[in-house]
């Protein structure tokens, strides 16, 4: 990038993020030498922007918090992405974010060019956000920003945590990634005291605080944090072994159930035995009822009880009395 004014603006936009940028990474981003980066940093300081530099393997450059900031630098796609994100934020399970999102969107739309305002307005008219469950858990936005800053800056963070059983503990962690899954946020981090990777639900995190202690990145359990979280949560869910007799030819049952439902073995030409696993009895009941045949459940007893409840509910809806 040979255009010095343009390069300085790009450098400023990078330094606005809540993390420290190693000189080598900035040089790679801007396509210049490390020496040029040092000269550009000096130029920014001359222009009045207080850029802090730290030494060491985890050091780098960062604009001092609270400094006067340059105009927000966004290309067309970035501006539209932010506007759409603010419009849909009302459905996010983050405490108090709805009103703040509306205020921020109003300010953003005032400075958008007319062509972008039309794009944002069209998207806003065509989309309806799914509101968060009013009775569901919500996340303190201050905790999210603290955790995000810790991830970006590779800084240890300490917080209070309430387990699923209600036990409260203090944790010191090295955060790796924040993952938004459905209407919940999760933190994947290395727990320092337990010397193990852990997953924390963000709505159960309280009083998160940066410690100022930097850490060298560890090898994560998996590079794709979302995939790791999905698999881990699935393994933690209760699993039921389902055994049922289906009044249906084995070939037909296998076709209707599809792959992953379990093992289907013929009993005779008109019936078969199903053996499989499921994470919920509700899902198992739905599978069986949608087959459209008679069946008998042998295991688990939780599924038998659930089907009795469903049967009573269906009978009541149909006006059938005992």
DOPATI-410763 format. One record per residue (C-alpha): chain; residue in one letter; x, y, z; residue number from 0. Coordinates in Angstrom, 2 decimals, m for minus. Example, Ala and Ser with C-alpha at 12.3 -4.5 7.8 and 13.67 -1.06 7.14 Angstrom:
<zagus>
+------+------+---------+---------+---------+-----+
: unit : code :       X :       Y :       Z : pos :
+------+------+---------+---------+---------+-----+
:    A :    A :   12.30 :   m4.50 :    7.80 :   0 :
:    A :    S :   13.67 :   m1.06 :    7.14 :   1 :
+------+------+---------+---------+---------+-----+
</zagus>
This chain:
<zagus>
+------+------+---------+---------+---------+-----+
: unit : code :       X :       Y :       Z : pos :
+------+------+---------+---------+---------+-----+
:    A :    X :    0.00 :    0.00 :    0.00 :   0 :
:    A :    X :    1.96 :    2.98 :   m1.32 :   1 :
:    A :    X :   m0.63 :    5.72 :   m0.60 :   2 :
:    A :    X :    0.60 :    7.14 :    2.72 :   3 :
:    A :    X :   m2.63 :    8.97 :    3.77 :   4 :
:    A :    X :   m4.73 :    5.93 :    2.91 :   5 :
:    A :    X :   m2.31 :    3.66 :    4.73 :   6 :
:    A :    X :   m2.44 :    5.84 :    7.85 :   7 :
:    A :    X :   m6.25 :    5.74 :    7.87 :   8 :
:    A :    X :   m6.20 :    1.95 :    7.52 :   9 :
:    A :    X :   m3.64 :    1.71 :   10.30 :  10 :
:    A :    X :   m5.86 :    3.85 :   12.53 :  11 :
:    A :    X :   m8.88 :    1.66 :   11.84 :  12 :
:    A :    X :   m6.90 :   m1.41 :   12.91 :  13 :
:    A :    X :   m5.57 :    0.24 :   16.06 :  14 :
:    A :    X :   m9.14 :    1.10 :   17.12 :  15 :
:    A :    X :   m9.88 :   m2.56 :   17.88 :  16 :
:    A :    X :   m9.48 :   m3.60 :   21.57 :  17 :
:    A :    X :   m6.27 :   m5.57 :   21.11 :  18 :
:    A :    X :   m2.56 :   m5.06 :   20.64 :  19 :
:    A :    X :   m1.21 :   m5.49 :   17.11 :  20 :
:    A :    X :    2.30 :   m6.91 :   16.66 :  21 :
:    A :    X :    4.31 :   m4.82 :   14.21 :  22 :
:    A :    X :    4.85 :   m7.84 :   11.98 :  23 :
:    A :    X :    1.08 :   m8.44 :   11.70 :  24 :
:    A :    X :    0.42 :   m4.80 :   10.88 :  25 :
:    A :    X :    3.14 :   m4.89 :    8.24 :  26 :
:    A :    X :    1.58 :   m7.99 :    6.69 :  27 :
:    A :    X :   m1.91 :   m6.47 :    6.72 :  28 :
:    A :    X :   m0.73 :   m3.27 :    5.04 :  29 :
:    A :    X :    1.81 :   m4.86 :    2.70 :  30 :
:    A :    X :    4.75 :   m2.81 :    3.94 :  31 :
:    A :    X :    7.91 :   m3.38 :    5.96 :  32 :
:    A :    X :    8.14 :   m3.34 :    9.76 :  33 :
:    A :    X :   10.30 :   m0.22 :    9.43 :  34 :
:    A :    X :    7.51 :    1.55 :    7.55 :  35 :
:    A :    X :    5.07 :    0.61 :   10.31 :  36 :
:    A :    X :    7.35 :    2.18 :   12.90 :  37 :
:    A :    X :    7.54 :    5.38 :   10.82 :  38 :
:    A :    X :    3.74 :    5.42 :   10.41 :  39 :
:    A :    X :    3.26 :    4.97 :   14.17 :  40 :
:    A :    X :    5.57 :    7.95 :   14.78 :  41 :
:    A :    X :    3.56 :    9.95 :   12.23 :  42 :
:    A :    X :    0.30 :    9.15 :   14.04 :  43 :
:    A :    X :    1.82 :   10.29 :   17.31 :  44 :
:    A :    X :    2.88 :   13.54 :   15.66 :  45 :
:    A :    X :   m0.74 :   14.01 :   14.56 :  46 :
:    A :    X :   m1.88 :   13.67 :   18.18 :  47 :
:    A :    X :   m2.97 :   10.04 :   18.35 :  48 :
:    A :    X :   m1.50 :    8.43 :   21.50 :  49 :
:    A :    X :   m0.33 :    5.01 :   20.33 :  50 :
:    A :    X :    1.04 :    2.82 :   23.10 :  51 :
:    A :    X :    3.80 :    0.31 :   22.36 :  52 :
:    A :    X :    4.73 :   m2.67 :   24.55 :  53 :
:    A :    X :    7.73 :   m4.89 :   24.18 :  54 :
:    A :    X :    8.05 :   m8.64 :   24.35 :  55 :
:    A :    X :    6.62 :  m11.64 :   22.53 :  56 :
:    A :    X :    3.05 :  m10.68 :   23.39 :  57 :
:    A :    X :    3.59 :   m6.93 :   22.85 :  58 :
:    A :    X :    2.55 :   m4.63 :   20.06 :  59 :
:    A :    X :    0.78 :   m1.36 :   19.29 :  60 :
:    A :    X :   m2.56 :   m0.10 :   20.53 :  61 :
:    A :    X :   m4.41 :    3.22 :   20.56 :  62 :
:    A :    X :   m4.73 :    4.43 :   24.16 :  63 :
:    A :    X :   m8.25 :    3.97 :   25.55 :  64 :
:    A :    X :  m10.20 :    7.22 :   25.79 :  65 :
:    A :    X :   m8.19 :    8.93 :   23.07 :  66 :
:    A :    X :   m9.92 :   11.14 :   20.53 :  67 :
:    A :    X :  m10.88 :    8.82 :   17.73 :  68 :
:    A :    X :  m10.83 :    9.44 :   13.99 :  69 :
:    A :    X :  m14.03 :    9.13 :   11.93 :  70 :
:    A :    X :  m15.36 :    5.58 :   11.71 :  71 :
:    A :    X :  m13.84 :    3.94 :    8.65 :  72 :
:    A :    X :  m16.25 :    1.53 :    6.95 :  73 :
:    A :    X :  m16.68 :    0.32 :    3.42 :  74 :
:    A :    X :  m20.20 :   m0.20 :    1.98 :  75 :
:    A :    X :  m20.55 :   m3.85 :    2.99 :  76 :
:    A :    X :  m19.23 :   m3.18 :    6.51 :  77 :
:    A :    X :  m21.69 :   m0.32 :    7.03 :  78 :
:    A :    X :  m24.65 :   m2.45 :    5.90 :  79 :
:    A :    X :  m23.48 :   m5.39 :    8.03 :  80 :
:    A :    X :  m23.34 :   m3.22 :   11.15 :  81 :
:    A :    X :  m26.76 :   m1.70 :   10.46 :  82 :
:    A :    X :  m28.37 :   m5.10 :    9.93 :  83 :
:    A :    X :  m26.68 :   m6.40 :   13.06 :  84 :
:    A :    X :  m28.07 :   m3.51 :   15.10 :  85 :
:    A :    X :  m31.57 :   m4.12 :   13.70 :  86 :
:    A :    X :  m31.52 :   m7.77 :   14.70 :  87 :
:    A :    X :  m29.86 :   m7.17 :   18.08 :  88 :
:    A :    X :  m33.26 :   m6.72 :   19.70 :  89 :
:    A :    X :  m33.65 :  m10.48 :   19.59 :  90 :
:    A :    X :  m30.33 :  m11.14 :   21.30 :  91 :
:    A :    X :  m30.29 :  m12.37 :   24.90 :  92 :
:    A :    X :  m28.10 :   m9.48 :   26.08 :  93 :
:    A :    X :  m29.49 :   m7.32 :   28.88 :  94 :
:    A :    X :  m30.48 :   m3.80 :   27.83 :  95 :
:    A :    X :  m29.15 :   m4.11 :   24.29 :  96 :
:    A :    X :  m32.46 :   m3.36 :   22.56 :  97 :
:    A :    X :  m32.60 :    0.37 :   23.39 :  98 :
:    A :    X :  m28.86 :    0.83 :   22.90 :  99 :
:    A :    X :  m29.09 :   m0.82 :   19.47 : 100 :
:    A :    X :  m31.89 :    1.52 :   18.38 : 101 :
:    A :    X :  m29.88 :    4.57 :   19.47 : 102 :
:    A :    X :  m26.74 :    3.35 :   17.72 : 103 :
:    A :    X :  m28.66 :    2.53 :   14.54 : 104 :
:    A :    X :  m30.22 :    6.01 :   14.46 : 105 :
:    A :    X :  m26.77 :    7.59 :   14.71 : 106 :
:    A :    X :  m25.33 :    5.31 :   12.04 : 107 :
:    A :    X :  m28.14 :    5.91 :    9.57 : 108 :
:    A :    X :  m27.65 :    9.67 :    9.88 : 109 :
:    A :    X :  m24.14 :    9.42 :    8.40 : 110 :
:    A :    X :  m24.80 :    6.71 :    5.81 : 111 :
:    A :    X :  m24.88 :    7.77 :    2.15 : 112 :
:    A :    X :  m28.37 :    7.68 :    0.65 : 113 :
:    A :    X :  m27.62 :    4.57 :   m1.42 : 114 :
:    A :    X :  m26.70 :    2.66 :    1.75 : 115 :
:    A :    X :  m29.67 :    4.01 :    3.72 : 116 :
:    A :    X :  m31.96 :    2.55 :    1.04 : 117 :
:    A :    X :  m30.25 :   m0.85 :    1.29 : 118 :
:    A :    X :  m30.48 :   m0.85 :    5.09 : 119 :
:    A :    X :  m34.13 :    0.27 :    5.01 : 120 :
:    A :    X :  m35.03 :   m2.50 :    2.52 : 121 :
:    A :    X :  m33.37 :   m5.15 :    4.67 : 122 :
:    A :    X :  m35.06 :   m3.81 :    7.79 : 123 :
:    A :    X :  m38.48 :   m3.91 :    6.15 : 124 :
:    A :    X :  m38.03 :   m7.44 :    4.82 : 125 :
:    A :    X :  m36.72 :   m9.04 :    8.01 : 126 :
:    A :    X :  m38.31 :   m9.61 :   11.40 : 127 :
:    A :    X :  m36.04 :  m10.61 :   14.30 : 128 :
:    A :    X :  m37.12 :  m13.48 :   16.52 : 129 :
:    A :    X :  m37.42 :  m11.98 :   20.02 : 130 :
:    A :    X :  m35.52 :  m13.58 :   22.84 : 131 :
:    A :    X :  m37.41 :  m15.60 :   25.42 : 132 :
:    A :    X :  m38.46 :  m13.11 :   28.10 : 133 :
:    A :    X :  m38.06 :  m15.80 :   30.75 : 134 :
:    A :    X :  m34.77 :  m17.08 :   29.35 : 135 :
:    A :    X :  m31.29 :  m16.21 :   30.62 : 136 :
:    A :    X :  m29.74 :  m12.90 :   29.61 : 137 :
:    A :    X :  m26.12 :  m11.83 :   29.41 : 138 :
:    A :    X :  m24.59 :   m8.72 :   30.96 : 139 :
:    A :    X :  m23.15 :   m6.77 :   27.99 : 140 :
:    A :    X :  m20.26 :   m5.55 :   30.16 : 141 :
:    A :    X :  m19.25 :   m9.15 :   30.70 : 142 :
:    A :    X :  m19.34 :   m9.80 :   26.96 : 143 :
:    A :    X :  m17.17 :   m6.80 :   26.14 : 144 :
:    A :    X :  m14.71 :   m7.69 :   28.90 : 145 :
:    A :    X :  m14.47 :  m11.28 :   27.67 : 146 :
:    A :    X :  m14.13 :  m10.17 :   24.05 : 147 :
:    A :    X :  m11.31 :   m7.80 :   24.99 : 148 :
:    A :    X :   m9.58 :  m10.59 :   26.90 : 149 :
:    A :    X :   m9.83 :  m12.91 :   23.88 : 150 :
:    A :    X :   m8.46 :  m10.27 :   21.52 : 151 :
:    A :    X :   m5.70 :   m9.15 :   23.87 : 152 :
:    A :    X :   m4.74 :  m12.64 :   25.12 : 153 :
:    A :    X :   m5.24 :  m11.49 :   28.68 : 154 :
:    A :    X :   m6.25 :  m13.60 :   31.64 : 155 :
:    A :    X :   m9.65 :  m12.79 :   33.10 : 156 :
:    A :    X :  m11.17 :  m13.55 :   36.50 : 157 :
:    A :    X :  m14.89 :  m13.94 :   37.15 : 158 :
:    A :    X :  m17.52 :  m15.50 :   39.35 : 159 :
:    A :    X :  m19.35 :  m18.50 :   37.91 : 160 :
:    A :    X :  m22.53 :  m20.31 :   38.88 : 161 :
:    A :    X :  m22.73 :  m23.96 :   37.85 : 162 :
:    A :    X :  m25.85 :  m25.73 :   36.63 : 163 :
:    A :    X :  m26.31 :  m27.06 :   40.18 : 164 :
:    A :    X :  m26.12 :  m23.54 :   41.63 : 165 :
:    A :    X :  m22.60 :  m23.79 :   43.07 : 166 :
:    A :    X :  m20.69 :  m20.50 :   42.95 : 167 :
:    A :    X :  m16.94 :  m20.38 :   42.34 : 168 :
:    A :    X :  m14.25 :  m17.88 :   41.28 : 169 :
:    A :    X :  m12.41 :  m18.72 :   38.06 : 170 :
:    A :    X :   m9.16 :  m17.55 :   36.51 : 171 :
:    A :    X :   m9.08 :  m18.40 :   32.80 : 172 :
:    A :    X :   m7.21 :  m17.83 :   29.57 : 173 :
:    A :    X :  m10.05 :  m17.14 :   27.09 : 174 :
:    A :    X :   m9.90 :  m18.55 :   23.57 : 175 :
:    A :    X :  m13.22 :  m17.78 :   21.85 : 176 :
:    A :    X :  m16.75 :  m16.53 :   22.47 : 177 :
:    A :    X :  m19.40 :  m18.62 :   20.68 : 178 :
:    A :    X :  m22.98 :  m17.50 :   20.07 : 179 :
:    A :    X :  m25.20 :  m20.59 :   19.86 : 180 :
:    A :    X :  m28.90 :  m19.99 :   19.39 : 181 :
:    A :    X :  m30.05 :  m17.71 :   22.21 : 182 :
:    A :    X :  m27.00 :  m18.35 :   24.38 : 183 :
:    A :    X :  m23.37 :  m17.25 :   24.51 : 184 :
:    A :    X :  m20.53 :  m19.52 :   25.59 : 185 :
:    A :    X :  m16.89 :  m18.92 :   26.47 : 186 :
:    A :    X :  m14.28 :  m21.52 :   25.56 : 187 :
:    A :    X :  m11.30 :  m20.98 :   27.83 : 188 :
:    A :    X :   m8.44 :  m22.74 :   29.60 : 189 :
:    A :    X :   m9.14 :  m22.85 :   33.34 : 190 :
:    A :    X :   m5.81 :  m21.99 :   35.00 : 191 :
:    A :    X :   m6.54 :  m23.51 :   38.43 : 192 :
:    A :    X :   m7.99 :  m26.72 :   36.98 : 193 :
:    A :    X :   m5.44 :  m26.92 :   34.16 : 194 :
:    A :    X :   m8.10 :  m27.94 :   31.67 : 195 :
:    A :    X :  m10.22 :  m26.53 :   28.84 : 196 :
:    A :    X :  m13.71 :  m25.60 :   29.97 : 197 :
:    A :    X :  m16.92 :  m24.22 :   28.48 : 198 :
:    A :    X :  m18.71 :  m21.47 :   30.44 : 199 :
:    A :    X :  m22.21 :  m20.17 :   29.81 : 200 :
:    A :    X :  m21.92 :  m16.40 :   29.59 : 201 :
:    A :    X :  m25.21 :  m15.78 :   31.40 : 202 :
:    A :    X :  m23.74 :  m17.56 :   34.44 : 203 :
:    A :    X :  m20.61 :  m15.39 :   34.48 : 204 :
:    A :    X :  m20.55 :  m12.53 :   36.99 : 205 :
:    A :    X :  m18.16 :   m9.66 :   37.69 : 206 :
:    A :    X :  m15.64 :  m10.47 :   34.95 : 207 :
:    A :    X :  m12.40 :   m8.48 :   35.27 : 208 :
:    A :    X :   m9.25 :   m8.25 :   33.21 : 209 :
:    A :    X :   m6.17 :   m9.12 :   35.26 : 210 :
:    A :    X :   m3.56 :   m7.38 :   33.13 : 211 :
:    A :    X :   m1.61 :  m10.65 :   32.88 : 212 :
:    A :    X :   m0.87 :  m11.70 :   29.31 : 213 :
:    A :    X :   m0.53 :  m15.35 :   28.31 : 214 :
:    A :    X :    1.08 :  m17.25 :   25.48 : 215 :
:    A :    X :   m1.55 :  m18.94 :   23.28 : 216 :
:    A :    X :   m2.17 :  m22.62 :   24.07 : 217 :
:    A :    X :   m3.05 :  m25.24 :   21.51 : 218 :
:    A :    X :   m6.88 :  m25.32 :   21.66 : 219 :
:    A :    X :   m8.74 :  m28.64 :   21.83 : 220 :
:    A :    X :   m9.98 :  m27.86 :   18.33 : 221 :
:    A :    X :   m9.45 :  m24.93 :   15.97 : 222 :
:    A :    X :  m13.15 :  m24.68 :   15.17 : 223 :
:    A :    X :  m14.53 :  m23.50 :   18.52 : 224 :
:    A :    X :  m18.16 :  m23.73 :   17.34 : 225 :
:    A :    X :  m17.76 :  m27.36 :   16.22 : 226 :
:    A :    X :  m16.03 :  m28.26 :   19.48 : 227 :
:    A :    X :  m18.79 :  m26.60 :   21.49 : 228 :
:    A :    X :  m21.52 :  m28.41 :   19.55 : 229 :
:    A :    X :  m19.92 :  m31.81 :   20.05 : 230 :
:    A :    X :  m19.17 :  m31.16 :   23.72 : 231 :
:    A :    X :  m22.69 :  m30.04 :   24.52 : 232 :
:    A :    X :  m24.12 :  m33.04 :   22.68 : 233 :
:    A :    X :  m21.94 :  m35.41 :   24.68 : 234 :
:    A :    X :  m23.13 :  m33.80 :   27.93 : 235 :
:    A :    X :  m26.82 :  m34.24 :   27.05 : 236 :
:    A :    X :  m28.64 :  m37.27 :   28.49 : 237 :
:    A :    X :  m28.76 :  m40.25 :   26.11 : 238 :
:    A :    X :  m31.52 :  m42.84 :   26.06 : 239 :
:    A :    X :  m31.34 :  m46.32 :   24.54 : 240 :
:    A :    X :  m34.54 :  m46.88 :   22.58 : 241 :
:    A :    X :  m35.85 :  m50.40 :   21.95 : 242 :
:    A :    X :  m39.18 :  m50.81 :   20.17 : 243 :
:    A :    X :  m41.12 :  m53.29 :   18.07 : 244 :
:    A :    X :  m42.54 :  m51.76 :   14.89 : 245 :
:    A :    X :  m45.46 :  m53.27 :   12.98 : 246 :
:    A :    X :  m43.75 :  m52.45 :    9.73 : 247 :
:    A :    X :  m41.43 :  m54.36 :    7.36 : 248 :
:    A :    X :  m37.79 :  m53.74 :    8.27 : 249 :
:    A :    X :  m36.94 :  m52.31 :    4.84 : 250 :
:    A :    X :  m39.79 :  m49.81 :    5.01 : 251 :
:    A :    X :  m38.93 :  m48.82 :    8.60 : 252 :
:    A :    X :  m35.27 :  m48.23 :    7.68 : 253 :
:    A :    X :  m36.34 :  m46.05 :    4.76 : 254 :
:    A :    X :  m38.69 :  m43.94 :    6.86 : 255 :
:    A :    X :  m36.33 :  m43.58 :    9.81 : 256 :
:    A :    X :  m33.29 :  m42.72 :    7.70 : 257 :
:    A :    X :  m29.66 :  m43.01 :    8.73 : 258 :
:    A :    X :  m28.70 :  m42.31 :   12.31 : 259 :
:    A :    X :  m31.95 :  m43.51 :   13.88 : 260 :
:    A :    X :  m30.47 :  m46.83 :   14.95 : 261 :
:    A :    X :  m30.37 :  m50.49 :   13.97 : 262 :
:    A :    X :  m33.44 :  m52.08 :   12.38 : 263 :
:    A :    X :  m33.71 :  m55.89 :   12.33 : 264 :
:    A :    X :  m36.60 :  m57.89 :   10.83 : 265 :
:    A :    X :  m38.73 :  m60.06 :   13.10 : 266 :
:    A :    X :  m40.97 :  m61.35 :   10.31 : 267 :
:    A :    X :  m42.29 :  m60.06 :    7.00 : 268 :
:    A :    X :  m44.53 :  m57.49 :    8.71 : 269 :
:    A :    X :  m42.60 :  m56.31 :   11.79 : 270 :
:    A :    X :  m39.11 :  m55.41 :   12.98 : 271 :
:    A :    X :  m37.10 :  m54.48 :   16.06 : 272 :
:    A :    X :  m35.61 :  m50.98 :   16.39 : 273 :
:    A :    X :  m32.63 :  m50.36 :   18.67 : 274 :
:    A :    X :  m31.05 :  m46.90 :   18.81 : 275 :
:    A :    X :  m30.11 :  m43.89 :   20.91 : 276 :
:    A :    X :  m31.67 :  m40.45 :   21.35 : 277 :
:    A :    X :  m30.89 :  m37.38 :   23.40 : 278 :
:    A :    X :  m34.55 :  m36.67 :   24.25 : 279 :
:    A :    X :  m37.63 :  m38.82 :   24.69 : 280 :
:    A :    X :  m39.66 :  m36.14 :   22.92 : 281 :
:    A :    X :  m37.66 :  m36.61 :   19.73 : 282 :
:    A :    X :  m37.93 :  m40.39 :   19.96 : 283 :
:    A :    X :  m41.70 :  m40.18 :   20.39 : 284 :
:    A :    X :  m41.95 :  m37.91 :   17.35 : 285 :
:    A :    X :  m39.93 :  m40.37 :   15.23 : 286 :
:    A :    X :  m42.15 :  m43.29 :   16.20 : 287 :
:    A :    X :  m45.46 :  m41.48 :   15.81 : 288 :
:    A :    X :  m44.54 :  m40.17 :   12.37 : 289 :
:    A :    X :  m43.97 :  m43.73 :   11.09 : 290 :
:    A :    X :  m47.74 :  m44.15 :   10.85 : 291 :
:    A :    X :  m47.74 :  m47.73 :   12.15 : 292 :
:    A :    X :  m48.50 :  m49.57 :   15.38 : 293 :
:    A :    X :  m45.53 :  m50.03 :   17.69 : 294 :
:    A :    X :  m44.61 :  m51.12 :   21.21 : 295 :
:    A :    X :  m41.83 :  m49.44 :   23.22 : 296 :
:    A :    X :  m39.75 :  m51.70 :   25.48 : 297 :
:    A :    X :  m37.10 :  m49.19 :   26.58 : 298 :
:    A :    X :  m36.61 :  m46.67 :   28.09 : 299 :
:    A :    X :  m39.34 :  m46.25 :   30.71 : 300 :
:    A :    X :  m39.11 :  m42.45 :   30.31 : 301 :
:    A :    X :  m40.25 :  m42.81 :   26.70 : 302 :
:    A :    X :  m43.14 :  m45.05 :   27.71 : 303 :
:    A :    X :  m44.26 :  m42.47 :   30.28 : 304 :
:    A :    X :  m43.97 :  m39.64 :   27.77 : 305 :
:    A :    X :  m46.07 :  m41.52 :   25.19 : 306 :
:    A :    X :  m48.78 :  m42.06 :   27.81 : 307 :
:    A :    X :  m48.86 :  m38.33 :   28.44 : 308 :
:    A :    X :  m49.05 :  m37.61 :   24.71 : 309 :
:    A :    X :  m51.81 :  m40.19 :   24.31 : 310 :
:    A :    X :  m53.87 :  m38.62 :   27.10 : 311 :
:    A :    X :  m53.38 :  m35.16 :   25.62 : 312 :
:    A :    X :  m54.41 :  m36.36 :   22.15 : 313 :
:    A :    X :  m57.46 :  m38.13 :   23.53 : 314 :
:    A :    X :  m58.53 :  m34.95 :   25.33 : 315 :
:    A :    X :  m58.07 :  m32.90 :   22.16 : 316 :
:    A :    X :  m60.21 :  m35.38 :   20.25 : 317 :
:    A :    X :  m62.95 :  m35.27 :   22.88 : 318 :
:    A :    X :  m62.38 :  m38.85 :   23.98 : 319 :
:    A :    X :  m63.16 :  m39.41 :   27.69 : 320 :
:    A :    X :  m62.06 :  m42.33 :   29.81 : 321 :
+------+------+---------+---------+---------+-----+
</zagus>
